[in-house]
Every structure is written in C-alpha cells, then in structure tokens.
Amino acid sequence: SEWATRIASQLRIEEPVLREAFRKAAAERKGEVKPKPEFISAGPKPAERRLLRMLIDAEGFRETLAREIRTASLHAGLETEKIFDALLAANESGARPDAAELSKSLSEKDRRLLFEVAFEPAMDSSWEEAESCLAVLRRRHIETELFTVQQRIEANPPAAEMRTLLARKSELRRLLSSISEDH
C-alpha cells in the first residue's frame, strides 16, 4: 500500500488506477505495468495552480509567499518549476508580475500554462489558503525525500550510513505527520 502510494505520487498517476494495474498484471503474470495515458495526471495540481495565481495577484502577501517558496525550494522538481522561477524572480522586485513579460522567457508549454493560470476567473486569496497550498508542496517535497531515503536504505549501506538514513527517515515521517495534523 505504501509503495503504491509513493509510486503513484512519483509518476503522477491516480493511486486506485495504479493499484488496479498492479492487480491485473499480477493476475496475468505480466512483468510490466502500462497504465492507460488517459489516467496519467496531466498538468499541475490545483495547489500549484493556486500558488502560481497568488504569486501573480495576491497583493497583501505575494512577497511573503514568494519568500516561503524560494527559501524551502518547494517548487523544485515540479512540472511548473520554470514558471515558479520566473514568478519568484519577478516578485523580488516588489512589483506585480506581468504575465506577458514573463512569458517571453518561457517555453511554449510553460507560456501556455502561465496564461491559462493568469486568466482563470479571479478568486479572493487569503494567507490561510496559501498556507494550505504550501502544505501540499511541503508534503510532496518530504514524500520525495522519504522515497529517496528509503531507496538508499534498501541498498543496504554501511552501518554508520544506515543509522543516519534511519534517523532521517524517522525525522521525515514526523514532519509528514505534523503537516497532516496541521492541515
């Protein structure tokens, strides 16, 4: 169950779909699983979209939000990383980011997504909503590191490194637990 959750998260596939594909592959004794493309998650998660939008037009706390994301590198590894980088850089100046100007430095795919997010119907933003979206990114960040640590543990490293890895795994699990309790 835990592995299916991690794999689904890493591959951006809906977990129930992945579980069913595993079950079917096991029943048919297949050596590989190929989920249908229509079940693979397309585009950024809603929390990413909201944060991108807030970085564009959340007047009261845009700079604070940008600082939170940049300090913890919460955008690292996301599909939208280049868009976040552009918005974070634009927010350093303190002025409201201009989507048209930012789009010049982005690829076609990222440019299209930036405009899609920028022209979504306006919604009121609050710091509480931003914190909730940040918690989603923090959780993803921790889960990714936890997956990496687990892989290193399974490689059966020397005893000293194993102790360090097990301590880090325990710390990451506590962090995940605290994020879940807060949100």
HELIX and SHEET records of a PDB file:
HELIX    1   1 GLU A    2  LEU A   11  1                                  10    
HELIX    2   2 GLU A   15  ALA A   27  1                                  13    
HELIX    3   3 PRO A   37  PHE A   39  5                                   3    
HELIX    4   4 PRO A   46  ASP A   57  1                                  12    
HELIX    5   5 ARG A   62  ALA A   72  1                                  11    
HELIX    6   6 GLU A   81  GLU A   92  1                                  12    
HELIX    7   7 ALA A   99  SER A  103  1                                   5    
HELIX    8   8 GLU A  108  ALA A  118  1                                  11    
HELIX    9   9 TRP A  127  GLU A  154  1                                  28    
HELIX   10  10 ALA A  159  ASP A  182  1                                  24    
END                                                                             
